[in-house]
Amino acid sequence: RPTEMLSSRELEVLTLVADKVKTQDIADRLSISIRTVRTHIQHLMYKLHVHKRAEAVKEGKRLELI
């Protein structure tokens, strides 16, 4: 199932990216480092087979993940 494609944290990060929350603000909200946020974004983009954040959001919506 598509919802099992991403971890719960990756889905959380993708949702925040979709809401146009900046990387630093995502890190602050989730109490994690900017590097960890970027790692989550890299992983979810790889899993969604996209190369840009906007494409990840579009694909996430298409798959009804967000």
N, C-alpha and C positions, 0 to 999 in steps of 0.2 A: 504494500500500500504506500502511496506517496507520503503519508504522514510519518511513516517509519523511515523515510529517506534521510531526514535530518534529525539530529539530536534535539532534545527539548531546549537546550541552550542556544543551539543554532537557529531554531525557530524563533526564539525570543529575540535574538540579535537581528534576524531578518525582518521581524515585525517592526523593530525600532528603526532599522534602515529605511523601511517602507514609509515610516512616519517622519522621515527626513531628520532624524536625530543624529547629531554629529558624533563621530567616533569617541571623542573625549567625554561627551555627555552619556553615551552608552556605557562606557567604562565606569563613570561615576554612579550611574543608576544601578548597575549590576555589581558594584564593588569589586571590579576586576581591573587588570591593567589594560592600557591601550593595546599593548602587544597581544594580549589574549583576545581582545575584541577583533583585532585584525586577523588573528589565526582562525577564529570562528568564521569570519567573513570569507577567508580564503577557502576553508573547508566546505562551506555551504555553496560557494560559487563552483567549486570543483564538482560537488555532488549534483548540482543543477546544470552542469555543462555550460556555464556562461563565463564571460570574461569581465563584465562590468557590474557594479552594484545595481544600476538601473535595470539591467537584464535579469539579475537575480530576483528583483522585486516583481518584474513582469512574469517571470517563470513561476515564482512562488504563488502569484495570484492565479495564473493559468491552471496550476495544479491544485488550487484551492487550499494551499498551505497557510495562506494569510488572507 
